[in-house]
Amino acid sequence: MRTTRPPRIACKRESLVITVFDGEEAIYTFDHAGRFCSAWAGYRLYRRALDGRVIRKHTDRSGRHPRRHRSFLEDEARATITDAAAGAASAALDALRDGTAEIVWSLPGDPDPNRATQFLEAAARFDAAAADADALRYASVYAPVPILPPDRYRSLVVQVTEGCHWNRCTFCSFYRARPFRIKPLDEFASHLGAIRAFFGQGLTLRRGAFLGDANALLLPAGDLMPRMDLLARALPDQAGDLAAFIDVFTGYRRDHRDLATLRARGLRRIYLGLESGDDELLEFLNKPQSAEEAIGLAHTARDAGMAVGIIVMAGIGGDAFWHRHVEATLAAIRAMELGAGDLLYVSAFAAPQSGPYAERAVAAGVKPLTEDEVWDQMDELVSGSKAALGPGARVARYDIEEFIY
Ligand code: SF4
């Protein structure tokens, strides 16, 4: 690789970051096992999923609303960026050996050239062929992970259950092809062992653990506790900071004592898919919950010492539900009295052309919103909720299209 200035090698507690200066700057990030994770190159951001896909992203701010462009790379482009990352690591290794590299050391202790060399050697070996082999290993450890909340993208997923036990909300296709099942204890123990072996030193990049998939918390406490014990033994660095989705329609039956017990075992935050505060829209979506149940569950969780993450959707229910959806959703958020540590995510809904949602919408004469209208509604929900949130609660946009694990 032709460089116009020696590379910078940043050895961080959780990752290795290499900056190369080849005309324009490019930055590559790896976990401590050498796995290529992300790159900033040519004014584009690339992120590699553990399943081997690479997404490329940039934002166009020239229009009325910012437009995010994201695409998954074809095989050749995927191999090119992965090999470029491995090449950057190789060039950084040469520079480390000949003493020209700039080293930034933020691991505990004094800078350790041997450790930096190990990180760089592992990253230099992670070329396109190694990445493909790694993706195959990943597929033997996990069922596909279709979604996580944005603040949990770097969590370690542990699949206590697989799928969603309801799986009939019209707008949701995350788990359609996957029957719901609870992993038996011995299988869960093997799953944890396989996770440890797969990530290796790369575990340092993972903050806390996420109990997958859609509703692991429907397990009674008596079934969850032994699984949490196994998790604490297998992955102690992650087990103290747990999070999970909870479905409102079974979750609202959990009482304060039950949730306080889970909190004491490390469950710090639960995420509720409120979607809308309008019960009629929820019925239209075939989501079997009411706003009142969601409000009750949020209060119970907060009283039990947990933080909550609430997810609502902008644009869902099209033109017919627009105003009542916004009003009822903001009213539900106000009634939840969210405070310090709580999060509200507003996710843009892209109406599908076919499937259960589209069929129901056509039958009811519900027209989908345009992309700009969805953004307008998102602005209404974001600005309206700012006034509805208590001190320390935050609202953010949630782009589910760009999720990768
Ligand atoms: S409960 Fe959640 S995961 Fe299950 S179908 Fe509905 S939206 Fe999807």
Residues whose N, C-alpha, C, O or C-beta is under 5 A from the ligand:
A	BS01	SF4	C164 W166 N167 R168 C169 C172 A214 D247
